[in-house]
Amino acid sequence: MAEIQNLFDEDVRDDTIKDQYLTFTIEDEDYGVEVAHVKEIIKMRAITKVPEMPNYVEGILNLRGDLIGVIDVRKRFGKPTKEHDVETCIIVVVYNEYTLGLIVDAVQETTTIPEDYIAPPPSAKLNFANQFIRNIGKVGDDVKLLMDVERFLFQE
């Protein structure tokens, strides 16, 4: 976790975030989000429900005086819900002027995925969740589904 925290320091970010992804799990699948979009990782905390929001929007939380929206990644991907546990956490992401929290099952690590090890997703017969996947990263024998943050946050 110290390696992850160091990447949030502005002095360290500039040269070290190229090809860097924060990886996390939803069910048994591994995902990645570009470290450039990650502000911080926080433990689960109380979230205030907001009426008339899409079902995947859990609500808002007060993060050191800033109110941020929180999205349940499981629900956004159309996966079954599960009880939050000690590994459930919120990844706070920044995209343009928006700051939002993403509830994930567990954060794994930051990992480097060079461009040569990234491929586009298969284009035939994509399921609903794949509309939010920009690329597929190969890390050893593992596959990481790399999120398209813009589509995930703003596409209906």
C-alpha positions as CSV (number, residue, x, y, z in Angstrom):
1,M,0.0,0.0,0.0
2,A,3.0,2.4,0.6
3,E,3.8,2.0,-3.1
4,I,0.3,3.1,-4.0
5,Q,0.3,6.0,-1.6
6,N,3.7,7.3,-3.0
7,L,2.1,7.7,-6.4
8,F,-0.5,10.2,-5.0
9,D,2.3,12.6,-4.1
10,E,2.5,15.3,-6.8
11,D,6.3,15.3,-6.8
12,V,6.4,11.6,-7.6
13,R,3.5,11.5,-10.1
14,D,5.0,13.2,-13.2
15,D,7.4,10.6,-14.5
16,T,6.2,7.5,-12.7
17,I,2.6,7.2,-13.8
18,K,3.1,6.4,-17.5
19,D,1.8,2.8,-18.1
20,Q,0.8,2.6,-14.4
21,Y,-2.6,1.1,-13.4
22,L,-4.3,0.6,-10.1
23,T,-5.7,-2.9,-10.2
24,F,-8.8,-4.0,-8.3
25,T,-11.3,-6.9,-8.3
26,I,-15.0,-7.2,-8.9
27,E,-16.1,-10.8,-8.4
28,D,-13.3,-12.9,-9.8
29,E,-12.3,-10.5,-12.5
30,D,-9.3,-8.1,-12.4
31,Y,-9.6,-4.6,-13.6
32,G,-7.3,-1.6,-13.9
33,V,-7.7,2.1,-13.9
34,E,-5.0,4.5,-15.0
35,V,-3.1,5.9,-11.9
36,A,-3.4,9.3,-13.5
37,H,-7.1,9.3,-12.6
38,V,-6.7,8.0,-9.1
39,K,-6.7,10.6,-6.3
40,E,-6.8,8.2,-3.3
41,I,-8.1,5.0,-1.9
42,I,-10.3,5.1,1.2
43,K,-12.0,2.5,3.4
44,M,-15.8,2.1,3.2
45,R,-17.7,4.7,5.1
46,A,-21.2,6.1,5.5
47,I,-22.8,7.1,2.2
48,T,-25.9,9.3,2.1
49,K,-28.5,8.1,-0.3
50,V,-29.9,10.5,-2.8
51,P,-33.4,9.9,-4.2
52,E,-34.1,9.4,-7.9
53,M,-30.6,8.5,-8.9
54,P,-29.7,5.5,-11.1
55,N,-29.5,2.2,-9.1
56,Y,-25.6,2.1,-9.4
57,V,-25.2,5.5,-7.8
58,E,-24.9,4.7,-4.1
59,G,-25.2,8.4,-3.0
60,I,-22.7,11.0,-1.8
61,L,-20.1,11.1,0.9
62,N,-18.3,13.9,2.8
63,L,-14.6,13.6,2.0
64,R,-12.8,16.1,4.2
65,G,-15.4,18.8,3.4
66,D,-15.9,17.9,-0.2
67,L,-19.1,16.1,-1.3
68,I,-18.5,13.5,-3.9
69,G,-20.8,11.1,-5.7
70,V,-20.2,7.4,-5.1
71,I,-20.8,4.7,-7.8
72,D,-21.0,0.9,-7.0
73,V,-18.9,-0.7,-9.7
74,R,-20.6,-4.0,-9.3
75,K,-24.0,-2.5,-10.0
76,R,-22.6,-0.4,-12.9
77,F,-21.3,-3.6,-14.5
78,G,-24.6,-5.4,-13.9
79,K,-23.1,-7.8,-11.4
80,P,-25.0,-9.2,-8.4
81,T,-24.6,-7.1,-5.2
82,K,-22.7,-8.4,-2.2
83,E,-22.2,-7.4,1.4
84,H,-19.3,-5.0,1.9
85,D,-16.4,-6.6,3.9
86,V,-13.0,-5.5,5.2
87,E,-11.5,-5.5,1.7
88,T,-14.3,-3.4,0.1
89,C,-13.0,0.1,-0.5
90,I,-13.6,3.3,-2.5
91,I,-11.2,4.4,-5.2
92,V,-11.5,8.2,-5.5
93,V,-11.0,9.2,-9.2
94,V,-10.7,12.5,-10.9
95,Y,-11.7,13.0,-14.5
96,N,-11.7,16.6,-15.8
97,E,-13.3,18.6,-13.0
98,Y,-15.3,15.6,-11.6
99,T,-14.3,13.7,-8.5
100,L,-16.2,10.5,-7.8
101,G,-15.8,7.4,-5.6
102,L,-15.9,3.9,-7.0
103,I,-16.8,1.1,-4.7
104,V,-14.8,-2.0,-5.5
105,D,-14.5,-5.5,-3.9
106,A,-10.8,-5.1,-3.2
107,V,-7.8,-3.1,-4.4
108,Q,-4.8,-5.2,-5.5
109,E,-1.8,-3.1,-6.4
110,T,-0.3,-0.7,-8.9
111,T,1.2,-2.4,-11.8
112,T,3.1,-1.3,-14.9
113,I,1.5,-2.5,-18.2
114,P,3.7,-1.4,-21.1
115,E,1.9,-0.4,-24.3
116,D,3.2,-3.5,-26.0
117,Y,1.2,-5.6,-23.6
118,I,-2.1,-3.8,-24.1
119,A,-4.6,-4.9,-26.7
120,P,-8.1,-3.7,-27.7
121,P,-11.0,-5.8,-26.4
122,P,-12.6,-8.3,-28.8
123,S,-15.1,-6.4,-30.9
124,A,-17.6,-9.2,-31.6
125,K,-20.4,-10.0,-29.2
126,L,-19.4,-7.7,-26.4
127,N,-21.6,-7.9,-23.3
128,F,-22.9,-4.9,-21.4
129,A,-20.0,-4.5,-19.0
130,N,-17.5,-4.5,-21.9
131,Q,-18.7,-1.1,-23.1
132,F,-16.7,0.3,-20.1
133,I,-13.5,-1.5,-21.1
134,R,-11.0,0.4,-23.2
135,N,-8.3,-2.2,-23.5
136,I,-7.0,-5.5,-22.1
137,G,-3.7,-5.6,-20.3
138,K,-1.5,-8.7,-20.2
139,V,0.5,-9.1,-16.9
140,G,2.4,-12.4,-16.9
141,D,-0.3,-15.0,-17.2
142,D,-3.0,-12.7,-15.9
143,V,-5.4,-10.4,-17.8
144,K,-6.5,-7.0,-16.5
145,L,-9.6,-5.4,-18.0
146,L,-8.6,-1.7,-18.4
147,M,-11.4,0.7,-17.7
148,D,-12.5,3.6,-20.0
149,V,-13.1,6.1,-17.2
150,E,-15.0,8.6,-19.3
151,R,-17.5,6.0,-20.6
152,F,-17.8,4.4,-17.1
153,L,-18.7,7.8,-15.5
154,F,-20.8,9.4,-18.2
155,Q,-22.3,6.9,-20.6
156,E,-25.9,5.9,-19.9
